[in-house]
């Protein structure tokens, strides 16, 4: 069966599918529609019942198109320089994929630590008495970070060294988050 000889239900499916791909560039949209059309034509050549099976296996046009749109966004984010964009492109998948959820959650936590370490480094010169790491009476590390409203009975441990340590820790968590996002994006794209 050629794409021109498709039954009306297949034509309707393809029109709806193409409409749902509207966010993609025209060239990309046409390529994807031709791919799905070719698949349906091959299955339809076996018989009309196989065409119906193929359409039901593809799922609703909106769901199928969403996966292509999400893949396109993730591919674009992987080509970019900033890994937080990968997290943003991957986030819609987190509602449907446990793997994507785990990757997004871990990435978000690492980015939160990056921001926290940066804030500590920036805030130390502004409020030196409220930023640091303190020990308790037993000599164990008790508190750390930016702490207001509570007097510290023991001296701060790191002093001004907290600035380079926090900057290094922030760079490390950002680097780890970037590696995780790139690896996770490639993993999710490879599953198709």
N, C-alpha and C positions, 0 to 999 in steps of 0.2 A: 504494500500500500504506500502510495506516495503521500507526502504532506498535503498535497492539493486535494486528495480523495478522502480526507478524514471525515468521519461522521460529525453531525452537528454537536453532539455532546463533547467530543474532543476539541472541536473548534471553540466552543464556549469556554471550556476549561483553559485553553491556551490564551484566549482573550483576557479572561479574568487574571490569569497568572501574569501576563504581560503588564496589565494595569497595576497589579500589586508590586511589580518591580520598578515602579515609577521613580523611585529615589535614585536609581542607578543611571549612569551615563547611557545614552542611546546605544552606543556601540556594544557596551557590555550587556545591556538588556537584550539586544537582538541576538547576540551570541548564545546567551542562556536559553532564550526562547527556542532558537533553532535546535539546541541540544535536546531539550525536552520534547520538541516536536518530532525530531528524528527518533527518539526513544519510543514515543507513542506510535509512530508510523511502523517501526519494526515490529512492535507487539501487535498492532492492528493487522499486519500482513499475515500473521498466524491465524487470526480470526477475530470477529467482533467481541467474543467473550474475553479474549486475551487483552484486548484494548481496554475493556471495562476493568479487568483485574489490574492492569497497569495504572490506570487513573486512580483506582482506590488505593493502590500501594503508594503512589506519590503523595496522597493526602490532599487536603483542601488547598486550593491555589494560594490562599493567603499564608498558610503555614509553610508551604514549600518556598514561596517567594521570600518570606522572612528569613529563612535559613541562608538564601543566597545574598540577601542584603546585608545580613550580619557578617557573613564571610567576607564580603567586599569591604565592609568597614574595618574588620579585623586585619585584613591584608594591608589596607592602607595605613592603619596604625602601626603595624609591624615595619613598614617601610619608613615611617617617620623616625624622628630622633628622640621623642619624649615617651618614656614608658608609661606615664600616667594615662596617656591617650589609649594605650592598649587596655588598661583597666576599664576605662570608660566604654571602649568598643566591646569588651568582653562581658560587661555587666548584664546586658539583656539575656545572655545565655545562662546566667547564674540561677535564674528562676526555673530553668528546665533541665539543668545538668549539674549533678553533684560535683563532678570534676571542676566545672567552671566556677561553681560556688566556692569550692575549697581554694582554688587559685585566686579568685577575687578577694576572698576573706583574708588570706595570707598576705596578698599584696597590699590591701587596705591597712592591715595592721603594721606592716613594714613602713608604709608611707606615713602612718601616724607617728611611729617612732622617729622617723626622719624629721618630721615637723617638731616633735617634742625636743629632740636634741638640738635643733637649730634655735628654738625658743630659749632653751637653757643658755646656750652660748651668747645669744643676743641680750638676754635679760641680766646676766651676771654683772656687767658694768653699770646697769641702770639701778639695780637693787642688790648689791653684793651680799648683804646680810641675809637675804631671803632666798638665795640661790646657792646650792651646794649639796654636799653629802655629809651627813652627821652620824656619829656613833652614839650608842646608848651607854648607860652606866656600866654595862658589862664589857664594853669595848666592841660590840658587834655593830655592823652597819645598820642603822635604824631608819633613816629617812634620806631621801634624795630628790632633787628636782627644784622646782620653784614652790616654796612653802611660805605662806603668810598666816598670821594670826596665832602663831604658836611660838613661844620663846624656846630657844635651844639652850639646854643646860651645858652642852659640851661643844667644843670648837668644831668648826667645819673642817673636814679632812683634806679636800683637794685644793682649796684656795682658788687662785686664778687658773690653775691647771685644768679646771673644769671646762674652760673655753675650748682649748685645742682637743681635749678628750671628747667633748660633746660634738665638735665639728667632725672629728674622725669617725665617731660612732654614727653620726648622721650620714656621712658619705658612705659608710659601709652598709647601713640599712637601705639607703637609696640604691646603691649598686646591687645589693641582693634582691631588692624588689624589682629592679630593672631586668635582672637575669631571669627571675621567676616569671615575670610578665611575658617576656619574649619566648621563653621555653613553653609556657602555658598556651600562648597564642598559637605557636607552631603545632603543639600537641592537639589543640582543638581543631585546627584546620586540617590536620592529617587524619582525623577520624572520619572525614567524609569520603 
